[in-house]
Amino acid sequence: MNEALKKMKDITESLKEQKRETHKESQGENEDLKKVMTQREESNNLSKTQMGGVTNNQQFKPRNDLPPFSQRHVPYAPAQNIPKPYVKCYYCLEEGHSVNICNYLFEEQKKRVSRQAGGFLFPNWQKVPTDGKISPKKLVEEFAKEQEELTKIRKK
């Protein structure tokens, strides 16, 4: 019986030692976790100071050193030293601008011609022929002259 009691005491002591060791290990893990968390906080603080304290909530001031776009924009002037790609207007057949910013078309849209998807229309809703050889601008001018002559004849 004494031997059985000795074995029981040895087993309980070994279990107690195992508990102490696991407790020490868990305390070591907690300390490692605390170290990692402090390192993360330090790196976050460091990155904020390197960024100049900029946060997501901070508003940036607009740039006032540039003039307004309307004063900077010159439609037909080439850029300083950069060659422009080849652009040709489909209305006046001149180079250097597109139909969207053609001054001739802008002026003539008020009286003589209208623009629809895929082409231009005379005031009588006929489509202006565009074959690439004769500019629609010239055709519109000729049509306008013919209309003026017709109105002069009708008034007489």
C-alpha positions as protocol buffer text, in pm:
chain_id: "A"
residue {
  index: 1
  type: MET
  ca { x: 0 y: 0 z: 0 }
}
residue {
  index: 2
  type: ASN
  ca { x: 285 y: 231 z: 77 }
}
residue {
  index: 3
  type: GLU
  ca { x: 408 y: 182 z: -273 }
}
residue {
  index: 4
  type: ALA
  ca { x: 69 y: 272 z: -418 }
}
residue {
  index: 5
  type: LEU
  ca { x: 61 y: 592 z: -206 }
}
residue {
  index: 6
  type: LYS
  ca { x: 414 y: 683 z: -317 }
}
residue {
  index: 7
  type: LYS
  ca { x: 316 y: 639 z: -684 }
}
residue {
  index: 8
  type: MET
  ca { x: 7 y: 857 z: -628 }
}
residue {
  index: 9
  type: LYS
  ca { x: 218 y: 1129 z: -465 }
}
residue {
  index: 10
  type: ASP
  ca { x: 471 y: 1114 z: -748 }
}
residue {
  index: 11
  type: ILE
  ca { x: 193 y: 1144 z: -1008 }
}
residue {
  index: 12
  type: THR
  ca { x: 31 y: 1441 z: -831 }
}
residue {
  index: 13
  type: GLU
  ca { x: 369 y: 1616 z: -799 }
}
residue {
  index: 14
  type: SER
  ca { x: 446 y: 1563 z: -1166 }
}
residue {
  index: 15
  type: LEU
  ca { x: 102 y: 1704 z: -1258 }
}
residue {
  index: 16
  type: LYS
  ca { x: 165 y: 2010 z: -1040 }
}
residue {
  index: 17
  type: GLU
  ca { x: 502 y: 2066 z: -1208 }
}
residue {
  index: 18
  type: GLN
  ca { x: 340 y: 2041 z: -1552 }
}
residue {
  index: 19
  type: LYS
  ca { x: 80 y: 2302 z: -1449 }
}
residue {
  index: 20
  type: ARG
  ca { x: 354 y: 2538 z: -1329 }
}
residue {
  index: 21
  type: GLU
  ca { x: 545 y: 2499 z: -1655 }
}
residue {
  index: 22
  type: THR
  ca { x: 239 y: 2563 z: -1874 }
}
residue {
  index: 23
  type: HIS
  ca { x: 152 y: 2866 z: -1660 }
}
residue {
  index: 24
  type: LYS
  ca { x: 504 y: 3006 z: -1709 }
}
residue {
  index: 25
  type: GLU
  ca { x: 481 y: 2941 z: -2084 }
}
residue {
  index: 26
  type: SER
  ca { x: 146 y: 3119 z: -2112 }
}
residue {
  index: 27
  type: GLN
  ca { x: 287 y: 3418 z: -1925 }
}
residue {
  index: 28
  type: GLY
  ca { x: 575 y: 3426 z: -2173 }
}
residue {
  index: 29
  type: GLU
  ca { x: 328 y: 3418 z: -2463 }
}
residue {
  index: 30
  type: ASN
  ca { x: 135 y: 3710 z: -2311 }
}
residue {
  index: 31
  type: GLU
  ca { x: 456 y: 3909 z: -2282 }
}
residue {
  index: 32
  type: ASP
  ca { x: 542 y: 3833 z: -2647 }
}
residue {
  index: 33
  type: LEU
  ca { x: 193 y: 3946 z: -2751 }
}
residue {
  index: 34
  type: LYS
  ca { x: 233 y: 4270 z: -2555 }
}
residue {
  index: 35
  type: LYS
  ca { x: 568 y: 4335 z: -2726 }
}
residue {
  index: 36
  type: VAL
  ca { x: 415 y: 4285 z: -3072 }
}
residue {
  index: 37
  type: MET
  ca { x: 126 y: 4521 z: -2992 }
}
residue {
  index: 38
  type: THR
  ca { x: 359 y: 4797 z: -2869 }
}
residue {
  index: 39
  type: GLN
  ca { x: 573 y: 4760 z: -3182 }
}
residue {
  index: 40
  type: ARG
  ca { x: 265 y: 4800 z: -3401 }
}
residue {
  index: 41
  type: GLU
  ca { x: 155 y: 5112 z: -3215 }
}
residue {
  index: 42
  type: GLU
  ca { x: 503 y: 5261 z: -3249 }
}
residue {
  index: 43
  type: SER
  ca { x: 513 y: 5190 z: -3623 }
}
residue {
  index: 44
  type: ASN
  ca { x: 168 y: 5347 z: -3669 }
}
residue {
  index: 45
  type: ASN
  ca { x: 275 y: 5659 z: -3481 }
}
residue {
  index: 46
  type: LEU
  ca { x: 597 y: 5676 z: -3680 }
}
residue {
  index: 47
  type: SER
  ca { x: 417 y: 5648 z: -4015 }
}
residue {
  index: 48
  type: LYS
  ca { x: 177 y: 5929 z: -3915 }
}
residue {
  index: 49
  type: THR
  ca { x: 466 y: 6159 z: -3827 }
}
residue {
  index: 50
  type: GLN
  ca { x: 643 y: 6076 z: -4155 }
}
residue {
  index: 51
  type: MET
  ca { x: 327 y: 6163 z: -4348 }
}
residue {
  index: 52
  type: GLY
  ca { x: 317 y: 6502 z: -4182 }
}
residue {
  index: 53
  type: GLY
  ca { x: 20 y: 6418 z: -3965 }
}
residue {
  index: 54
  type: VAL
  ca { x: -216 y: 6382 z: -4261 }
}
residue {
  index: 55
  type: THR
  ca { x: -530 y: 6191 z: -4176 }
}
residue {
  index: 56
  type: ASN
  ca { x: -834 y: 6095 z: -4378 }
}
residue {
  index: 57
  type: ASN
  ca { x: -1042 y: 6369 z: -4217 }
}
residue {
  index: 58
  type: GLN
  ca { x: -801 y: 6649 z: -4304 }
}
residue {
  index: 59
  type: GLN
  ca { x: -907 y: 6880 z: -4590 }
}
residue {
  index: 60
  type: PHE
  ca { x: -657 y: 6980 z: -4858 }
}
residue {
  index: 61
  type: LYS
  ca { x: -650 y: 7336 z: -4987 }
}
residue {
  index: 62
  type: PRO
  ca { x: -721 y: 7386 z: -5360 }
}
residue {
  index: 63
  type: ARG
  ca { x: -441 y: 7504 z: -5584 }
}
residue {
  index: 64
  type: ASN
  ca { x: -480 y: 7870 z: -5668 }
}
residue {
  index: 65
  type: ASP
  ca { x: -151 y: 7911 z: -5850 }
}
residue {
  index: 66
  type: LEU
  ca { x: -299 y: 7815 z: -6190 }
}
residue {
  index: 67
  type: PRO
  ca { x: -522 y: 8052 z: -6390 }
}
residue {
  index: 68
  type: PRO
  ca { x: -875 y: 7937 z: -6476 }
}
residue {
  index: 69
  type: PHE
  ca { x: -908 y: 7687 z: -6759 }
}
residue {
  index: 70
  type: SER
  ca { x: -1074 y: 7940 z: -6990 }
}
residue {
  index: 71
  type: GLN
  ca { x: -763 y: 8158 z: -6972 }
}
residue {
  index: 72
  type: ARG
  ca { x: -522 y: 7868 z: -7024 }
}
residue {
  index: 73
  type: HIS
  ca { x: -703 y: 7708 z: -7317 }
}
residue {
  index: 74
  type: VAL
  ca { x: -603 y: 7814 z: -7669 }
}
residue {
  index: 75
  type: PRO
  ca { x: -783 y: 7581 z: -7913 }
}
residue {
  index: 76
  type: TYR
  ca { x: -555 y: 7601 z: -8218 }
}
residue {
  index: 77
  type: ALA
  ca { x: -219 y: 7685 z: -8063 }
}
residue {
  index: 78
  type: PRO
  ca { x: 24 y: 7393 z: -8053 }
}
residue {
  index: 79
  type: ALA
  ca { x: 176 y: 7283 z: -7724 }
}
residue {
  index: 80
  type: GLN
  ca { x: 519 y: 7419 z: -7634 }
}
residue {
  index: 81
  type: ASN
  ca { x: 757 y: 7158 z: -7777 }
}
residue {
  index: 82
  type: ILE
  ca { x: 533 y: 6854 z: -7797 }
}
residue {
  index: 83
  type: PRO
  ca { x: 420 y: 6749 z: -8144 }
}
residue {
  index: 84
  type: LYS
  ca { x: 45 y: 6703 z: -8154 }
}
residue {
  index: 85
  type: PRO
  ca { x: -105 y: 6393 z: -8306 }
}
residue {
  index: 86
  type: TYR
  ca { x: -261 y: 6437 z: -8646 }
}
residue {
  index: 87
  type: VAL
  ca { x: -612 y: 6577 z: -8592 }
}
residue {
  index: 88
  type: LYS
  ca { x: -838 y: 6691 z: -8873 }
}
residue {
  index: 89
  type: CYS
  ca { x: -1177 y: 6858 z: -8845 }
}
residue {
  index: 90
  type: TYR
  ca { x: -1449 y: 6681 z: -9043 }
}
residue {
  index: 91
  type: TYR
  ca { x: -1643 y: 7003 z: -9094 }
}
residue {
  index: 92
  type: CYS
  ca { x: -1388 y: 7252 z: -9231 }
}
residue {
  index: 93
  type: LEU
  ca { x: -1118 y: 6993 z: -9317 }
}
residue {
  index: 94
  type: GLU
  ca { x: -850 y: 7198 z: -9141 }
}
residue {
  index: 95
  type: GLU
  ca { x: -581 y: 7041 z: -8925 }
}
residue {
  index: 96
  type: GLY
  ca { x: -515 y: 7108 z: -8559 }
}
residue {
  index: 97
  type: HIS
  ca { x: -863 y: 7077 z: -8409 }
}
residue {
  index: 98
  type: SER
  ca { x: -1161 y: 6845 z: -8404 }
}
residue {
  index: 99
  type: VAL
  ca { x: -1529 y: 6896 z: -8486 }
}
residue {
  index: 100
  type: ASN
  ca { x: -1609 y: 6940 z: -8118 }
}
residue {
  index: 101
  type: ILE
  ca { x: -1416 y: 7267 z: -8100 }
}
residue {
  index: 102
  type: CYS
  ca { x: -1452 y: 7395 z: -8457 }
}
residue {
  index: 103
  type: ASN
  ca { x: -1526 y: 7769 z: -8448 }
}
residue {
  index: 104
  type: TYR
  ca { x: -1678 y: 7766 z: -8797 }
}
residue {
  index: 105
  type: LEU
  ca { x: -1928 y: 7497 z: -8704 }
}
residue {
  index: 106
  type: PHE
  ca { x: -2012 y: 7674 z: -8380 }
}
residue {
  index: 107
  type: GLU
  ca { x: -2101 y: 7995 z: -8563 }
}
residue {
  index: 108
  type: GLU
  ca { x: -2292 y: 7820 z: -8841 }
}
residue {
  index: 109
  type: GLN
  ca { x: -2494 y: 7603 z: -8605 }
}
residue {
  index: 110
  type: LYS
  ca { x: -2673 y: 7919 z: -8496 }
}
residue {
  index: 111
  type: LYS
  ca { x: -2823 y: 7982 z: -8843 }
}
residue {
  index: 112
  type: ARG
  ca { x: -2728 y: 7751 z: -9126 }
}
residue {
  index: 113
  type: VAL
  ca { x: -2655 y: 7396 z: -9017 }
}
residue {
  index: 114
  type: SER
  ca { x: -2745 y: 7150 z: -8742 }
}
residue {
  index: 115
  type: ARG
  ca { x: -2541 y: 6861 z: -8620 }
}
residue {
  index: 116
  type: GLN
  ca { x: -2682 y: 6514 z: -8569 }
}
residue {
  index: 117
  type: ALA
  ca { x: -2525 y: 6179 z: -8494 }
}
residue {
  index: 118
  type: GLY
  ca { x: -2305 y: 6087 z: -8786 }
}
residue {
  index: 119
  type: GLY
  ca { x: -2333 y: 6405 z: -8990 }
}
residue {
  index: 120
  type: PHE
  ca { x: -2465 y: 6754 z: -9053 }
}
residue {
  index: 121
  type: LEU
  ca { x: -2805 y: 6874 z: -9172 }
}
residue {
  index: 122
  type: PHE
  ca { x: -2908 y: 7172 z: -9383 }
}
residue {
  index: 123
  type: PRO
  ca { x: -3188 y: 7394 z: -9249 }
}
residue {
  index: 124
  type: ASN
  ca { x: -3434 y: 7202 z: -9472 }
}
residue {
  index: 125
  type: TRP
  ca { x: -3336 y: 6875 z: -9293 }
}
residue {
  index: 126
  type: GLN
  ca { x: -3141 y: 6730 z: -9586 }
}
residue {
  index: 127
  type: LYS
  ca { x: -2818 y: 6556 z: -9496 }
}
residue {
  index: 128
  type: VAL
  ca { x: -2497 y: 6736 z: -9595 }
}
residue {
  index: 129
  type: PRO
  ca { x: -2290 y: 6496 z: -9808 }
}
residue {
  index: 130
  type: THR
  ca { x: -1949 y: 6422 z: -9660 }
}
residue {
  index: 131
  type: ASP
  ca { x: -1710 y: 6241 z: -9890 }
}
residue {
  index: 132
  type: GLY
  ca { x: -1384 y: 6390 z: -9757 }
}
residue {
  index: 133
  type: LYS
  ca { x: -1298 y: 6579 z: -10076 }
}
residue {
  index: 134
  type: ILE
  ca { x: -1525 y: 6882 z: -10037 }
}
residue {
  index: 135
  type: SER
  ca { x: -1570 y: 7020 z: -9690 }
}
residue {
  index: 136
  type: PRO
  ca { x: -1923 y: 7036 z: -9551 }
}
residue {
  index: 137
  type: LYS
  ca { x: -1844 y: 7398 z: -9463 }
}
residue {
  index: 138
  type: LYS
  ca { x: -1819 y: 7491 z: -9833 }
}
residue {
  index: 139
  type: LEU
  ca { x: -2138 y: 7305 z: -9916 }
}
residue {
  index: 140
  type: VAL
  ca { x: -2324 y: 7485 z: -9636 }
}
residue {
  index: 141
  type: GLU
  ca { x: -2193 y: 7821 z: -9760 }
}
residue {
  index: 142
  type: GLU
  ca { x: -2307 y: 7742 z: -10117 }
}
residue {
  index: 143
  type: PHE
  ca { x: -2648 y: 7634 z: -9988 }
}
residue {
  index: 144
  type: ALA
  ca { x: -2679 y: 7956 z: -9789 }
}
residue {
  index: 145
  type: LYS
  ca { x: -2595 y: 8164 z: -10099 }
}
residue {
  index: 146
  type: GLU
  ca { x: -2856 y: 7978 z: -10304 }
}
residue {
  index: 147
  type: GLN
  ca { x: -3116 y: 8037 z: -10032 }
}
residue {
  index: 148
  type: GLU
  ca { x: -3033 y: 8410 z: -10022 }
}
residue {
  index: 149
  type: GLU
  ca { x: -3073 y: 8433 z: -10401 }
}
residue {
  index: 150
  type: LEU
  ca { x: -3407 y: 8251 z: -10382 }
}
residue {
  index: 151
  type: THR
  ca { x: -3535 y: 8485 z: -10113 }
}
residue {
  index: 152
  type: LYS
  ca { x: -3428 y: 8788 z: -10320 }
}
residue {
  index: 153
  type: ILE
  ca { x: -3614 y: 8650 z: -10623 }
}
residue {
  index: 154
  type: ARG
  ca { x: -3927 y: 8581 z: -10415 }
}
residue {
  index: 155
  type: LYS
  ca { x: -3929 y: 8933 z: -10271 }
}
residue {
  index: 156
  type: LYS
  ca { x: -3931 y: 9088 z: -10623 }
}
